[in-house]
Amino acid sequence: MTRLVAFLDAISAAAAAGMKDIDRLTLAKRQLERKAAGRRTTSSLPVAVDLLMSRPIVSAHMVAKAARITPRGALNLVGELGVREMTGRGRYRAWGIL
């Protein structure tokens, strides 16, 4: 009986943590979509937002390949979005949403 109660408590805690993550990611997506709202229809910013939401960490090369733009253009897109840089480096940087 004790193991069953401990197992159910663990399941409950994991579900609560999962719901917190879903809320956090939903809020982040709304904020990023707000930044892309006033753009032209041909803007690559929505592609970058979708890529950031689908992957835990992205590089400039990944954004450039997905949006079919140059790596420098991808750096500009990521700069406009204002996402957090994860590597702490000047070269070979990667960004993500925490």
Secondary structure, DSSP 8 states (H G I E B T S, - for coil): -HHHHHHHHHHHHHHHHHHHHHHHHHHHHHHHHHHTTTS-TT-SHHHHHHHHHHSS-EEHHHHHHHHTS-HHHHHHHHHHHT-EESS--SSS-EEE--
